[in-house]
Amino acid sequence: MPAAAVIGLQWGDEGKGKVIDALARDSKLVVRYQGGANAGHTVHANGEKFVFHLVPTGALWPGVTSVIGPGVVVDAPGLLGELDELKARGVRLEGRLVLAERAHVVFPYHKALDEAREASRGKDSSRLGTTKRGIGPCYADKASRTGIRVIDLYDEQRFSDLLRRNLDEKNAILKHLYGRAPLEFDPIREQYSETASRLRPYVGDSCSLVQGALEHDERVLFEGAQGAMLDLDHGTYPYVTSSSTLTDGISSGAGVPPTALGRALGVLKAYTTRVGDGPFPTEIPGEQGQKLREAGGEYGATTGRPRRTGWLDVVQLRYAARLSGTDGLVLTKLDVLSGMTPIKVCVAYEVKGTRLATVPADPSVLEAVTPVYEELPGFEGALDPTDYDRFPKAARDYVAYIERALGVPVSFVSTGPARDAFIRRGPSVWS
Ligand code: IMP
């Protein structure tokens, strides 16, 4: 079946936005299946910069229908704001955006709880460094079966009852546990009812749409958000997001069978970054880390926070590639490493004299590992944005090194933010 996924193989911010935009051009549907407005997917098109948070990234192509699946948690006013902004910039999604009726809705009390919980943790080791978009509390309500779904917004009585019950509970926690001001019922009900009526034309049965497209052999692109190491089950728990960021999340989050997926492209940056707290074995401290941050413009697209920077980590990447069934790699930001000599790559973790072959489950062990590095020669100067054969030899050797280390071909190389700075090295994703 002609379905492909693009997922992040690191801690998010691998440059998925540009990759999805490029592949969306030949797709019929682009489907978000997890996460929420914590994502920030950036596309540079026609001299303009677009950052997508909830709207799927293929939206700039007029032939693409965008789908927000039931596995996504939706900040409804935020989505409306994004649609209004796109419209003001000439991108209209009427008739080509479908929002799942079953998707859960993020409310102001989710954001307030996210924020209060993080603040109460201070700077000690229990702080997660979330985006404060209410993602964790919303998924928690979904799992507790107290959440409010998109479809509930259209039943006035049910919506009021659910909102009242949720608000009573959350206000008690906000007030008594965190000493915060309670939130008022009426303004939230009014804002969300109004938002719901404006979103009404977009709401539908997204799962049947995706299933039908697959049955008709239409090209469907599943858009992963965040990255493998932020996956709720397999990432560096508890320093993770609250959804399934790997390919396994597609089935439940989009409503398709696990056998639907044809290709799984894993996006990795030529080095590693992480925003938020938690273990990061190959982090580069001090001035050199700062230099990489500046060279790569490593500041969050959603929160503007400076990202932590580090060397490529083959142990982590192998773990992520195996979990996700990645059959092609997309290497981004290789140009940023220009002038860094030598280039270091972590090939193993050592802890108390023992070598670890994979990522340990215990965060304190991961925090304590010493990375074992191999050093590779660096390269100088700009990379040709369209001709791989004209790359400096050391840059091509680095690409070949990654392919050998992960046992997966590098199918695409991205060398800059522009849409056309994207080189395909293998067969088309859809062939
Ligand atoms: P949450 O998803 O806001 O709950 O944040 C949990 C962790 O995931 C924090 O470390 C965030 O910085 C990180 N995170 C969430 N979304 C993204 C993303 O799109 N890119 C990178 N990191 C993210």
Boltz pocket constraint, residues with backbone or C-beta under 6 A from the ligand:
constraints:
  - pocket:
      binder: B
      contacts: [[A, 11], [A, 12], [A, 13], [A, 38], [A, 39], [A, 40], [A, 128], [A, 129], [A, 130], [A, 131], [A, 132], [A, 133], [A, 134], [A, 135], [A, 136], [A, 225], [A, 226], [A, 230], [A, 239], [A, 240], [A, 241], [A, 242], [A, 275], [A, 276], [A, 277]]
      max_distance: 6.0
